[in-house]
Amino acid sequence: MNIMIAGAGTVGYSLAQSLSFRHNIFVIDKDISKLNKLEEDIDILTLHGDIEDPNIYQSLAIDEADLFIAVTDSDEANLLATLIVEDVVKIKKKIIRLKNEGFLKSHVLQKLSVDHAVFPDIATAKKVKTLMSFPKANNVKMFHQTKMKLVSLRVQHETPEEMTAGMLSDRKVSVVGIERGKTFLVPGADERIVENDLVYLFGEMEAIKALSEKLDEKMPASIRRIVIFGADTLAQKIAKALVDEKTEIKMIEKCLDHCKRASEVLEGRVTIINSAYEDQRLFEEEGLKNADMIIAAGPHDEQNIVKCMEAKEYGIEKVVAINNDKAYYHLMHKMGIVVVRGSKASAHYAILEKVSSDSIVTQRHFCGGSGILFMRKVYSSSPLIGKAPKTMSHAQAKCLLIREEQVYGIGEVETLAQDDIVAVFAHIDEKEKIEEWIHTL
């Protein structure tokens, strides 16, 4: 496919990287330094110019593109670009990233013939809500191809019984990774599960929840009292997703304007405290130490880390940090903080879900970057239908096939069928080998 990406920031870069395999990518941006980095790292075509300028699209010298993706930080620029580009190039499909959720109820997107709009703040809020509904989970990753999820659980029980990875795996769930100390491994069936392991389970949510009772006896069974540090737009959406008649939510924010706006948006259903994050007396004076879950949702990762560590000192088991800069992801994970990707990462994955090309392979990191997952779905037009899957043998990889929400080993099926999903879980060191294997099934 010919794919045009308007915007070379964090989201544009990651999309170009994911889509450049077997697709022709054109990235447009007025920041030459961002384009230079793209050209250094990825074999794509870049164009220096303003996405709101019709002349820049004329310089592409193409009459048609399969996909146009607008992902700058400006809603207005993204919307205008989708209109301008069609005066010059015939576009088959348009995807846009937006911050203002007011466009969900507007007819603007329909008038501009936008096929899909993604709202990353809403996606991040939904991810946090998933953690609330599954308190024992250390993290939960969701996928557009399947209802199955990747969940990590800490092994914490008073009377440990002997368990192996094979004993915990069946057609509904599979143990696909273990973090033990500072080491990540993909276990064989005979690998023993021991105290304090962080176990990664892939499968049906109800089956994973049932296993969580065996693995973790310490995490709270329910979450009722929540503290959110931050009250900007993202924090407001998180609070809105979590609030109900059974929850007590407090928001801490030092910006008075954010506090006023949050009070309006949340209609008084949340207690909002105007105070500096750095004031440690809040844990005592405002009763924050009694929270079941702390969410550090500020724009600065360093502050989010500090608030989570303070919460841990007060004995709060469930501490969550929004990760804005991927450079901090590994550190957060190693410190025992539950990490939720911020808006930029959410935008990247949400847009990939809308592309749905036969040759698109979803790539996700887990275990602080030590583990990697590749997932490929067999669509109705795929040449893989009826083809026998190639065998793969890597010591640090587990290859599964998902068919009708059942988990199989890749060697258990003779041929691939429509809607099958191939999922490979591996150590990061195996990345290049597995990437080549799954793209050439």
C-alpha positions as CSV (number, residue, x, y, z in Angstrom):
1,M,0.0,0.0,0.0
2,N,1.0,3.6,-0.5
3,I,0.6,5.3,3.0
4,M,0.9,9.0,3.7
5,I,1.6,10.1,7.3
6,A,1.1,13.7,8.2
7,G,3.3,14.4,11.3
8,A,6.7,13.0,12.2
9,G,6.5,13.2,16.0
10,T,6.4,10.3,18.4
11,V,3.2,8.8,16.9
12,G,4.2,9.4,13.3
13,Y,7.6,7.9,13.8
14,S,6.3,4.7,15.5
15,L,3.6,4.3,12.8
16,A,6.2,4.6,10.0
17,Q,8.4,2.1,11.7
18,S,5.5,-0.4,12.1
19,L,4.1,0.0,8.6
20,S,7.3,0.3,6.6
21,F,7.6,-3.5,6.2
22,R,6.0,-4.2,2.7
23,H,4.4,-0.7,2.4
24,N,5.5,2.5,0.7
25,I,5.5,5.2,3.4
26,F,5.6,9.0,2.9
27,V,6.0,11.2,6.0
28,I,5.4,14.9,5.9
29,D,6.4,17.4,8.5
30,K,7.8,20.9,8.8
31,D,10.4,19.9,11.4
32,I,13.5,18.9,9.4
33,S,15.2,17.4,12.4
34,K,12.4,14.9,12.9
35,L,12.5,13.9,9.2
36,N,16.2,13.4,9.3
37,K,15.9,11.0,12.2
38,L,13.2,9.1,10.4
39,E,15.4,8.8,7.3
40,E,18.4,7.6,9.4
41,D,16.4,4.9,11.1
42,I,13.8,3.7,8.5
43,D,13.9,3.3,4.7
44,I,11.0,5.6,3.8
45,L,10.4,8.8,1.8
46,T,10.1,12.1,3.8
47,L,8.9,15.5,2.7
48,H,9.7,18.7,4.4
49,G,6.7,21.1,4.4
50,D,3.5,22.2,6.1
51,I,0.7,19.5,6.0
52,E,-1.8,22.4,5.5
53,D,-0.1,23.5,2.3
54,P,-1.6,21.9,-0.9
55,N,1.7,22.4,-2.7
56,I,3.5,19.8,-0.5
57,Y,1.2,17.1,-1.7
58,Q,1.7,18.0,-5.4
59,S,5.4,17.5,-4.9
60,L,4.7,13.8,-4.1
61,A,4.0,13.2,-7.8
62,I,1.4,10.5,-7.1
63,D,-2.2,10.5,-8.0
64,E,-3.5,8.0,-5.5
65,A,-2.8,6.7,-2.0
66,D,-4.4,3.8,-0.1
67,L,-4.2,5.5,3.3
68,F,-3.8,9.0,4.7
69,I,-3.0,9.3,8.5
70,A,-2.9,12.6,10.2
71,V,-1.2,12.5,13.6
72,T,0.2,15.9,14.5
73,D,-0.4,17.4,18.0
74,S,-3.0,19.9,16.5
75,D,-6.6,18.8,15.9
76,E,-7.1,21.7,13.6
77,A,-4.1,20.8,11.4
78,N,-5.1,17.2,11.2
79,L,-8.7,18.0,10.2
80,L,-7.6,20.6,7.6
81,A,-5.0,18.3,6.2
82,T,-7.6,15.6,5.5
83,L,-9.5,18.1,3.5
84,I,-6.6,19.6,1.6
85,V,-4.9,16.4,0.6
86,E,-8.0,15.2,-1.4
87,D,-7.7,18.2,-3.7
88,V,-4.4,16.8,-4.9
89,V,-4.4,13.1,-4.3
90,K,-7.2,10.5,-4.4
91,I,-7.3,8.9,-0.9
92,K,-9.0,5.5,-0.4
93,K,-9.0,5.7,3.4
94,K,-8.4,8.4,6.0
95,I,-7.5,8.0,9.7
96,I,-7.1,10.9,12.1
97,R,-5.9,11.4,15.6
98,L,-7.9,13.8,17.8
99,K,-7.7,15.1,21.3
100,N,-11.1,16.9,21.6
101,E,-13.7,14.2,22.2
102,G,-16.4,16.7,21.2
103,F,-15.8,15.5,17.7
104,L,-17.4,12.2,18.7
105,K,-20.8,13.9,18.6
106,S,-20.0,16.2,15.7
107,H,-20.8,15.7,12.0
108,V,-17.4,17.3,11.0
109,L,-15.7,13.9,10.5
110,Q,-18.5,12.6,8.3
111,K,-18.4,15.8,6.2
112,L,-14.6,15.4,5.8
113,S,-15.1,11.7,4.8
114,V,-12.8,10.6,7.7
115,D,-13.1,6.8,7.9
116,H,-11.7,6.5,11.4
117,A,-10.9,8.9,14.3
118,V,-8.9,7.8,17.3
119,F,-9.1,9.5,20.7
120,P,-6.0,8.3,22.6
121,D,-6.9,9.9,25.9
122,I,-10.1,7.9,26.0
123,A,-8.1,4.7,25.2
124,T,-5.7,5.4,28.1
125,A,-8.6,6.0,30.5
126,K,-10.2,2.7,29.4
127,K,-6.9,0.9,30.1
128,V,-6.8,2.3,33.7
129,K,-10.4,1.2,34.2
130,T,-9.5,-2.3,33.2
131,L,-6.9,-2.4,36.0
132,M,-9.6,-1.3,38.4
133,S,-11.9,-4.1,37.4
134,F,-9.0,-6.6,37.8
135,P,-7.3,-5.5,41.0
136,K,-4.9,-8.4,41.2
137,A,-3.4,-7.7,37.8
138,N,0.0,-6.0,37.6
139,N,-0.8,-5.0,34.1
140,V,-3.3,-5.8,31.3
141,K,-2.7,-5.5,27.6
142,M,-5.6,-5.7,25.2
143,F,-5.7,-6.4,21.4
144,H,-8.0,-5.5,18.6
145,Q,-7.6,-8.9,16.9
146,T,-9.0,-10.9,19.9
147,K,-10.8,-10.7,23.2
148,M,-7.9,-12.5,24.8
149,K,-5.6,-10.4,27.0
150,L,-2.0,-10.5,28.2
151,V,-2.1,-10.2,32.0
152,S,0.8,-10.1,34.5
153,L,0.3,-11.4,38.1
154,R,2.7,-11.4,41.0
155,V,2.9,-14.7,42.8
156,Q,2.0,-13.9,46.4
157,H,0.4,-16.6,48.6
158,E,0.6,-17.7,52.2
159,T,0.7,-21.5,51.6
160,P,2.4,-22.0,48.3
161,E,1.6,-25.2,46.4
162,E,3.8,-26.7,43.7
163,M,2.8,-25.3,40.3
164,T,4.3,-25.5,36.8
165,A,3.7,-23.5,33.7
166,G,2.1,-26.5,32.2
167,M,-0.3,-27.0,35.1
168,L,-1.6,-23.4,34.6
169,S,-2.1,-23.7,30.8
170,D,-5.0,-25.1,28.8
171,R,-7.2,-24.1,25.9
172,K,-8.3,-21.0,27.7
173,V,-5.0,-19.6,28.9
174,S,-1.3,-20.1,28.5
175,V,1.8,-19.1,30.6
176,V,3.9,-17.1,28.0
177,G,6.5,-15.5,30.2
178,I,8.0,-15.2,33.7
179,E,10.0,-12.4,35.2
180,R,12.1,-13.8,38.1
181,G,14.4,-11.3,39.8
182,K,16.0,-9.4,36.9
183,T,15.6,-12.1,34.4
184,F,12.8,-12.7,31.9
185,L,12.2,-16.2,30.4
186,V,9.7,-17.9,28.2
187,P,8.9,-21.1,30.2
188,G,8.5,-24.6,29.1
189,A,5.7,-26.8,30.5
190,D,7.9,-28.1,33.3
191,E,9.1,-24.7,34.6
192,R,8.1,-24.3,38.2
193,I,6.3,-21.2,39.4
194,V,7.8,-19.8,42.6
195,E,7.1,-17.1,45.1
196,N,7.5,-13.5,43.8
197,D,7.5,-14.5,40.2
198,L,5.8,-12.1,37.9
199,V,3.8,-14.5,35.6
200,Y,2.5,-13.4,32.2
201,L,-0.7,-15.2,31.2
202,F,-2.3,-14.9,27.8
203,G,-5.9,-16.0,27.4
204,E,-9.5,-15.5,28.3
205,M,-10.1,-13.0,31.1
206,E,-12.3,-15.1,33.3
207,A,-9.8,-18.0,33.1
208,I,-7.0,-15.7,34.1
209,K,-9.1,-14.2,37.0
210,A,-9.7,-17.8,38.3
211,L,-5.9,-18.4,38.3
212,S,-5.3,-15.1,40.0
213,E,-6.9,-16.6,43.2
214,K,-4.2,-19.3,43.2
215,L,-1.3,-17.0,42.5
216,D,-2.0,-13.9,44.6
217,E,-3.6,-13.8,48.0
218,K,-2.3,-10.3,49.0
219,M,-3.6,-7.8,46.4
220,P,-7.0,-6.3,47.3
221,A,-10.1,-8.1,45.8
222,S,-11.8,-4.8,45.1
223,I,-10.9,-1.1,44.7
224,R,-13.1,1.6,46.3
225,R,-10.8,4.4,47.3
226,I,-8.7,6.0,44.5
227,V,-6.3,8.9,44.5
228,I,-5.3,10.6,41.2
229,F,-2.4,12.9,41.1
230,G,-3.1,15.4,38.3
231,A,-6.2,17.0,36.9
232,D,-5.4,17.9,33.3
233,T,-7.5,16.6,30.4
234,L,-6.1,13.1,30.5
235,A,-6.6,12.8,34.3
236,Q,-10.1,14.1,34.0
237,K,-10.9,11.4,31.5
238,I,-9.4,8.8,33.8
239,A,-11.5,10.0,36.7
240,K,-14.7,10.1,34.5
241,A,-14.1,6.4,33.5
242,L,-13.6,5.3,37.1
243,V,-16.3,7.2,38.9
244,D,-19.4,5.5,40.0
245,E,-21.6,5.2,43.1
246,K,-19.2,2.7,44.8
247,T,-15.9,4.6,44.3
248,E,-14.4,7.5,46.3
249,I,-12.0,9.5,44.2
250,K,-9.7,12.3,45.2
251,M,-7.7,14.4,42.7
252,I,-4.6,16.3,43.7
253,E,-3.7,19.2,41.3
254,K,-1.5,22.3,41.8
255,C,-2.9,24.3,38.9
256,L,-6.1,26.1,40.0
257,D,-7.4,26.3,36.4
258,H,-7.2,22.5,36.0
259,C,-9.0,22.1,39.3
260,K,-11.8,24.4,38.2
261,R,-12.2,22.6,34.8
262,A,-12.1,19.2,36.5
263,S,-14.8,20.2,38.9
264,E,-17.0,21.3,35.9
265,V,-16.3,18.1,33.9
266,L,-16.8,15.7,36.8
267,E,-19.9,17.5,38.1
268,G,-18.8,17.4,41.7
269,R,-18.6,13.6,41.9
270,V,-14.9,13.7,42.7
271,T,-13.1,15.5,45.6
272,I,-10.6,17.9,44.1
273,I,-7.7,19.2,46.2
274,N,-5.7,22.2,45.0
275,S,-2.2,21.5,46.4
276,A,1.4,20.9,45.2
277,Y,2.2,17.3,44.4
278,E,5.4,17.7,46.5
279,D,3.5,18.1,49.7
280,Q,4.0,14.8,51.5
281,R,1.7,15.8,54.3
282,L,-1.3,15.1,52.0
283,F,-0.9,11.4,52.6
284,E,-1.6,12.0,56.3
285,E,-3.8,15.1,56.4
286,E,-6.1,14.2,53.5
287,G,-6.1,10.4,54.2
288,L,-4.4,9.5,51.0
289,K,-2.6,6.7,52.8
290,N,-5.9,4.8,53.0
291,A,-6.3,4.5,49.2
292,D,-6.7,1.2,47.5
293,M,-5.1,2.6,44.4
294,I,-2.9,5.6,43.5
295,I,-2.7,6.8,39.9
296,A,0.0,9.3,39.0
297,A,-1.4,10.9,35.9
298,G,0.8,14.0,35.6
299,P,2.6,15.0,32.3
300,H,6.1,14.5,33.8
301,D,7.2,10.9,34.3
302,E,9.7,11.8,37.0
303,Q,7.0,13.2,39.2
304,N,4.8,10.3,38.5
305,I,7.5,7.9,39.7
306,V,8.1,9.9,42.9
307,K,4.4,9.9,43.8
308,C,4.2,6.1,43.2
309,M,7.2,5.4,45.4
310,E,5.8,7.6,48.2
311,A,2.5,5.7,48.0
312,K,4.5,2.4,48.3
313,E,6.1,3.7,51.5
314,Y,2.7,4.1,53.0
315,G,1.8,0.5,52.2
316,I,-0.4,1.1,49.2
317,E,-0.1,-2.0,47.0
318,K,-1.7,-0.8,43.8
319,V,0.4,2.1,42.3
320,V,-0.1,3.1,38.7
321,A,1.9,5.6,36.6
322,I,1.0,7.1,33.2
323,N,4.1,6.7,31.1
324,N,4.6,9.7,28.7
325,D,8.2,9.1,27.7
326,K,9.0,5.5,26.6
327,A,12.6,6.1,28.0
328,Y,11.1,5.7,31.5
329,Y,9.0,2.6,30.8
330,H,11.7,0.1,31.8
331,L,12.6,2.0,35.0
332,M,8.9,2.2,36.1
333,H,8.5,-1.5,35.5
334,K,11.6,-2.4,37.5
335,M,10.4,-0.3,40.4
336,G,7.3,-2.4,40.7
337,I,5.0,0.4,39.3
338,V,2.0,-0.6,37.2
339,V,2.7,1.2,33.9
340,V,0.0,2.5,31.6
341,R,1.1,3.9,28.3
342,G,0.1,7.6,27.8
343,S,-1.8,9.2,24.9
344,K,1.0,8.9,22.2
345,A,1.4,5.2,22.6
346,S,-2.3,4.7,22.8
347,A,-2.7,6.6,19.5
348,H,-0.1,4.4,17.8
349,Y,-1.8,1.1,18.7
350,A,-5.3,2.5,18.1
351,I,-4.4,3.5,14.5
352,L,-2.7,0.2,13.7
353,E,-6.0,-1.5,14.7
354,K,-7.8,0.6,12.0
355,V,-5.3,-0.3,9.3
356,S,-6.1,-4.1,9.4
357,S,-3.9,-5.1,6.5
358,D,-3.0,-8.8,5.9
359,S,0.7,-8.0,6.1
360,I,0.4,-5.8,9.2
361,V,2.0,-7.5,12.3
362,T,1.2,-6.1,15.7
363,Q,4.3,-5.7,17.8
364,R,4.1,-5.1,21.6
365,H,6.7,-5.0,24.3
366,F,6.1,-6.3,27.8
367,C,8.0,-7.1,31.0
368,G,9.7,-3.7,30.8
369,G,10.9,-4.3,27.3
370,S,12.5,-7.7,28.0
371,G,9.7,-9.5,26.4
372,I,8.2,-9.0,22.9
373,L,5.0,-10.1,21.3
374,F,4.2,-10.4,17.6
375,M,0.6,-11.0,16.5
376,R,-0.7,-11.5,13.0
377,K,-4.4,-12.2,12.0
378,V,-5.4,-14.1,8.9
379,Y,-8.0,-11.9,7.2
380,S,-10.5,-13.1,4.5
381,S,-8.3,-12.0,1.6
382,S,-5.1,-13.5,3.1
383,P,-3.0,-15.9,0.9
384,L,-2.3,-17.8,4.2
385,I,-5.7,-19.5,4.2
386,G,-5.3,-23.2,3.7
387,K,-1.5,-23.0,4.0
388,A,0.4,-25.1,6.5
389,P,2.2,-22.8,9.1
390,K,5.9,-22.9,9.0
391,T,7.5,-24.5,12.1
392,M,9.6,-22.4,14.4
393,S,12.0,-23.5,17.1
394,H,13.5,-20.8,19.3
395,A,14.5,-21.6,22.9
396,Q,13.2,-18.2,24.1
397,A,9.9,-18.2,22.2
398,K,6.3,-19.5,22.5
399,C,4.2,-19.7,19.4
400,L,0.5,-20.0,19.8
401,L,-2.5,-20.1,17.4
402,I,-5.8,-18.6,18.5
403,R,-8.9,-20.1,16.8
404,E,-12.4,-19.3,17.9
405,E,-11.0,-18.0,21.2
406,Q,-9.2,-21.3,21.9
407,V,-5.4,-21.5,22.4
408,Y,-3.4,-24.1,20.4
409,G,0.2,-24.7,19.9
410,I,1.2,-23.7,16.3
411,G,2.1,-27.3,15.6
412,E,-1.4,-28.6,16.6
413,V,-3.1,-27.3,13.4
414,E,-2.5,-28.6,9.9
415,T,-3.5,-25.5,8.0
416,L,-4.3,-21.8,8.7
417,A,-7.9,-20.7,8.4
418,Q,-9.7,-17.3,8.1
419,D,-9.7,-15.4,11.4
420,D,-6.9,-17.4,12.9
421,I,-4.4,-15.4,15.0
422,V,-0.7,-16.3,15.2
423,A,0.9,-15.0,18.4
424,V,4.5,-15.3,19.3
425,F,5.9,-14.4,22.8
426,A,9.7,-14.2,23.0
427,H,12.7,-12.7,24.7
428,I,13.7,-9.4,23.1
429,D,17.0,-11.0,21.8
430,E,14.9,-13.2,19.4
431,K,13.2,-10.2,17.9
432,E,14.8,-10.2,14.4
433,K,14.4,-14.0,13.9
434,I,10.7,-14.0,14.9
435,E,9.9,-10.8,12.9
436,E,11.3,-12.5,9.8
437,W,9.4,-15.7,10.5
438,I,6.0,-14.2,11.1
439,H,6.1,-11.9,8.1
440,T,6.9,-14.8,5.8
441,L,4.4,-17.3,7.1
